[in-house]
């Protein structure tokens, strides 16, 4: 089964966590610079927050995640 992560952000203003809607299949997504200097609109306070400073990953428990597209071996 494929592991799917969702990128979450903790709002520095309210301290509440919200889902960015971004999904990825590995932790390297935040480390490889793909989202460097990225900003996301906050559903909690209405401001924009940095994916560099405020983001973290959470495992998404989806029953269909084992049917994600994968390249042929």
N, C-alpha and C positions, 0 to 999 in steps of 0.2 A: 504494500500500500504506500502510495506517495504521501510524503508529509508536506502539507501546505501551511505556510506562515502568513499571517496578516500583519501588516505594519500599523502599529498603534502609536498614538501620540498622547503624552500627558500634558495637558494645558498648564503652562506655567502661571497663568493668572488664577484659574479656579482650582487647579490640582486634579481635575477630573480627567479620565481617560476617554478618548474617542477613537473610533475606527476610521482610518484614512480611505478605505476602500481598495487599497493596494494589496495584492496578493503576490507571493513569490514562493519559489520552491527551495530556497536556501538562505542561510544566514549571511552568506557573502554579499547579498544584495545591498546591505547597508554598509559593508566594509569595502566594496570595490569601487565606490564613488559614483554608482549609477544614480543615486539620489542626492549627491553632493550639491549643496546650495539650493536644494528643493524646498519649496514652501507649500503648506497645505492650509486651507481655510478651516478654522476651528468652529465646530458646531456648538461649543460651550460658551465662548466669549465673543465670537465674531471676528477675531483678529487672525492674522496669518502666523504660523509657527514653523520653525525650521525642522526639516527632517534630520539635519546633522545633530542637533542638540537635544531634541525632545522625543525622538522616535525610539521605539523598541519593537521587538517581534514577539508574537504570541502564536502558538500552534493552533491552527484552526481545525476543529473536529468536524469534518464534513464526511458524510457517508459516501459521497460520489468522488472523493479525492483519489480513490484507487483507479478511476477511469480517466484520469487526465492524460492528455496526449504525451507520448514518449517517443523518442526516435527509435527506429528499428535497431536491434543489436548487431 
